[in-house]
Amino acid sequence: ENCLAINDYIKTGNTDNLINIREINVAEDSGKNDLSDVFEEMLIPSLYNEWKIYIFDEVQKASNGLQNRLLKITEETPEHVLIVFCTTEPDKILPTLKTRCQLNLHIQKPKLKELMQLLKYVCKSEGVEFDLRGLEYIASNADLVVRQSLLNLEQVVHEHGNATYDSATETFDNISQTLI
């Protein structure tokens, strides 16, 4: 059931079915109080002995102090708790924390064609006008990172109501101009 809920979340962004799944963006939610609440929540048994899943995203941005706190919880992980660490920079993770990970998955970026298919699917599902040059520009501008591509698509559609090349270039050219 958790896997189905995660698949639904990935496809739709709908978190209604993520009862025992929590994503923590370490870059944004790494305050001491924020994570103390998460660590305390881990100790509370789930209903019906279901698994509770905690996904720590961008864990490479955690301070050494926070990584040491994560190390402690991984050494004494409560029963029926699964902790997932996601990072794009594994070399920034403390070696002692890495050794506690039982499974390492090395995920490669999708090919441009694959990512464009995903963006095309999203546009069709949402009834958004697009052209292939626009989707290619959006994906390339995100360095072929799926999450960033979807965020870029959302931004272009929010600003222009479509995902055409002209709209995409205007959106990101405006961003470039404000950064200069």
Secondary structure, 3 states (H helix, E strand, C coil): CHHHHHHHHHHHCCCCCCCCEEEEECCCCCCHHHHHHHHHHHHCCCHHHCCEEEEEECHHHCCHHHHHHHHHHHHCCCCCEEEEECCCCHHHCCHHHHCCCCCCCCCCCCCHHHHHHHHHHHHHHHCCEECHHHHHHHHHHCCCCHHHHHHHHHHHHHHHCEECHHHHHHHHHHHHHHHC
